[in-house]
Amino acid sequence: MSLNRFKESKSAEIKRLRQLASEGNLPVPLPAGSRPSFSQALVNSPSLAIIAEFKQASPSRGPIAIGMLPEDVAQQYAQAGANAISVLTEEKYFMGKLDFIRRMAPAGLPMLRKEFIFDALQVIATAATPASALLLIVRLTPDPGHLRELRELAECYGIEAVVEVFDEHDLSIARESGARLIQVNARDLKTLVTDRRSCLALASLKHDDELWIAASGMESAEHLQEAAKAGFQAALIGTSLMLGGHPGTTLTNLLCNFHSL
């Protein structure tokens, strides 16, 4: 498998954005001060912060939770104690929509746009939504200069950039780009194989001025405890919450078990 398939899946979207830009009709960014702080929501958590994800499908699992309303799930996550929400907006492989962010905003939690972003126009389109953060993937954007440009553009609109790495090489690129909000994905996007142990081990390289998020393979209270002990400040949980169709109840039970350990 190749990351090119994810890049190719965005070609129509970028073509449309370029057309809008040429016509002077790009979506208007929201005021920078209108977004709750993503990183502050994580830092303020008394224990491991939870980023609960809304996803309907994935390349590795296929359909997961088709038909659930994003606004309902957002309210469930807020009531269950999530610190932030990750929103899948990629359409081809994850059955997401950019409009999900607007629909989930009333729940009041800061939102991360989880998407394959590598073009400045995608950043501007994100700025027209209530998203507090967006995802930049080192393996999709391996040039540290370009990665820095995208991050700084997002920050101009009051949006934080979560920079995703898989291994030590990715981490060096992320740091060269100036990233301080680091997400370690235990799933290799090329093979879709999950290696949670390597993810945890990478945390030994964490710097004090960085905020780290553990992603993929977080399915149990024990997994959350291991992430916290390794030095992660937050964990992103998706599939395990959405499976079964009761994400709020599942998160409540997971947190109850985690806090009782």
Secondary structure, DSSP 8 states (H G I E B T S, - for coil): --THHHHHHTHHHHHHHHHHHHHT-------GGGS--HHHHHHT-SSSEEEEEE-SEETTTEESSTT--HHHHHHHHHHHT-SEEEEE--STTT---THHHHHHGGG---EEEES---SHHHHHHHHTSS-SEEEEETTTS--HHHHHHHHHHHHHTT-EEEEEESSHHHHHHHHHTT--EEEEESB-TTT--B-HHHHHHHGGG--TT-EEEEESS--SHHHHHHHHHHT-SEEEE-HHHHTTS-HHHHHHHHHHHHHT-
